[in-house]
Amino acid sequence: PVFRSILIFLRPAESAMRRLIVIVAAAMNVRVMARGSGDGGRLPDFASFGPGNALPAFPLIDPRRRFSPENSWAGSQASIPRVSVPGMFDPVLAEQRSDQIETTALYRRIAALDHALKTLPWQAKRLARMMARRSNARPGSGRVGPVRPGLPPGYRQRSVHPVDDILKECHFLVRDCALLPP
């Protein structure tokens, strides 16, 4: 239940953060340098890139909706019949569930959200550079904007948490930004 309650809060918070980054990037006048014209060709110090100090990168682009039929509800394939015998309390073929949940991915998502919030101008520059690279790309999946069309991920019609109201406001403000595709 704690894992689910954190996810209920985390999805709208990530979507609101993406929209906030788009708003800041549209307000900033970022000059994007051509590739290879920044440091004179020097290589970075690769010894400083250890696994211990690597922060996860916040995803700047909304996950796209999946409309393919193979991604539909897979309950019929994943369900196990509950066969029981009178007098026995436990179903014979019931799957044994563990109460242990792997929380590493959840912790990394929270850390990425925290880091993006602390470094908002840097994230906006990162998005502006990404959108400048994408403007030269061929039409297709490499040219989509940072905000998906329609409702944002984690959107709820009825507000359950204050982050839902923040997401609605950020989504309203992001609709007129210049970084979005026409």
C-alpha positions in Angstrom: 0.0 0.0 0.0 2.9 2.4 0.7 4.4 1.7 -2.7 1.1 2.4 -4.5 0.5 5.6 -2.5 3.9 6.9 -3.5 3.2 6.1 -7.2 -0.1 7.9 -7.0 1.7 11.0 -5.9 4.8 10.5 -8.1 3.2 10.2 -11.6 1.5 13.6 -11.5 4.5 15.2 -9.8 6.8 14.0 -12.7 4.3 15.3 -15.3 4.0 18.7 -13.5 7.8 18.9 -13.3 8.2 18.2 -17.1 5.7 20.9 -17.8 7.5 23.3 -15.5 10.8 22.6 -17.3 9.1 23.3 -20.7 7.7 26.6 -19.3 11.1 27.7 -18.0 12.9 26.6 -21.2 10.4 28.6 -23.3 10.9 31.7 -21.1 14.8 31.4 -21.3 16.6 32.6 -24.4 19.0 29.7 -24.7 21.7 29.9 -27.4 22.4 26.3 -28.6 26.0 25.8 -29.7 26.9 23.6 -32.6 28.2 20.1 -31.8 31.9 20.0 -31.1 32.4 23.7 -30.8 32.5 24.0 -27.0 35.6 22.8 -25.3 38.2 22.6 -28.1 38.0 18.8 -28.4 39.2 18.0 -24.9 38.0 14.8 -23.4 36.3 14.8 -20.0 37.9 13.1 -17.0 36.4 9.7 -17.2 37.8 8.7 -13.8 35.2 11.0 -12.2 32.4 9.1 -13.8 32.0 6.3 -11.3 28.8 4.3 -10.6 28.7 5.8 -7.1 28.1 9.4 -8.0 25.8 8.9 -11.0 22.4 10.6 -10.5 19.6 9.4 -12.7 18.6 11.7 -15.5 15.1 13.1 -15.2 13.1 12.1 -18.4 12.2 15.3 -20.2 9.7 13.8 -22.6 6.3 12.4 -21.6 5.9 8.7 -22.2 3.7 8.1 -25.2 0.4 6.3 -25.0 0.4 2.8 -26.3 -2.5 1.8 -28.5 -1.4 -1.6 -29.7 -3.6 -4.6 -28.9 -0.7 -6.6 -27.5 -0.3 -4.0 -24.7 -3.9 -4.4 -23.6 -4.9 -5.9 -20.3 -3.1 -9.2 -19.9 -5.2 -10.5 -17.0 -6.3 -13.6 -18.9 -2.8 -14.7 -19.6 -1.4 -13.8 -16.1 -4.2 -15.2 -14.0 -4.1 -18.5 -12.3 -7.3 -20.4 -11.5 -8.2 -20.6 -7.9 -8.8 -24.3 -7.3 -10.0 -25.2 -3.9 -11.1 -28.3 -2.1 -13.8 -28.3 0.5 -12.3 -28.3 4.0 -9.0 -26.6 2.9 -8.5 -22.9 3.3 -5.7 -22.2 0.9 -6.3 -22.5 -2.9 -4.1 -25.3 -4.4 -2.7 -23.4 -7.3 -2.6 -19.9 -5.7 0.6 -18.0 -6.4 2.7 -17.3 -3.3 3.2 -13.6 -3.1 6.0 -11.9 -1.4 5.5 -8.7 0.6 9.0 -7.5 -0.4 8.9 -5.0 -3.2 11.9 -3.8 -5.1 12.1 -0.1 -4.3 15.3 0.8 -6.1 13.6 2.0 -9.3 11.1 4.1 -7.2 14.0 5.6 -5.2 15.8 6.5 -8.4 12.7 8.2 -9.8 12.3 10.3 -6.6 16.0 11.2 -6.7 15.7 12.3 -10.3 12.7 14.4 -9.5 14.4 16.0 -6.6 17.5 16.7 -8.6 15.5 18.2 -11.5 13.6 20.5 -9.1 16.9 21.7 -7.5 18.5 22.3 -11.0 15.6 23.7 -12.9 17.5 26.2 -15.1 20.0 23.5 -16.1 17.1 21.1 -16.9 15.5 23.8 -19.1 18.8 24.3 -21.0 19.1 20.6 -21.4 15.5 20.5 -22.9 16.3 23.5 -25.2 19.4 21.6 -26.5 17.4 18.5 -27.0 14.6 20.3 -28.9 17.2 22.1 -31.1 18.7 18.7 -32.0 15.2 17.3 -32.7 14.3 20.3 -34.9 16.8 19.0 -37.4 15.6 15.4 -37.3 13.6 13.7 -39.9 9.8 13.5 -39.3 8.8 10.6 -37.1 9.4 9.6 -33.5 12.6 11.5 -33.2 10.8 14.8 -33.8 8.0 14.7 -31.2 7.7 17.4 -28.6 8.3 17.1 -24.9 4.6 17.1 -24.0 2.3 14.4 -25.3 -1.0 15.4 -26.9 -4.0 15.1 -24.8 -4.1 14.7 -21.0 -0.8 14.4 -19.1 0.3 11.2 -17.5 -1.1 10.9 -14.0 -4.0 13.3 -14.7 -7.1 12.9 -12.5 -10.4 14.6 -13.1 -11.0 14.8 -9.3 -8.1 16.1 -7.3 -6.9 13.6 -4.7 -3.7 15.4 -3.7 -2.5 19.0 -4.1 -0.1 17.8 -6.8 -3.1 17.2 -9.0 -4.0 20.9 -8.9 -0.4 21.8 -9.7 -0.4 19.5 -12.7 -3.6 21.0 -14.0 -2.2 24.5 -13.7 1.2 23.6 -15.3 -0.6 21.8 -18.1 -2.7 24.9 -18.8 0.4 27.1 -18.9 2.4 24.8 -21.1 -0.2 24.8 -24.0 1.1 28.1 -25.4 4.9 27.4 -25.2 7.1 27.7 -28.3 8.8 24.3 -27.8 5.7 22.3 -28.6 5.1 21.0 -32.1 2.3 22.7 -34.1 
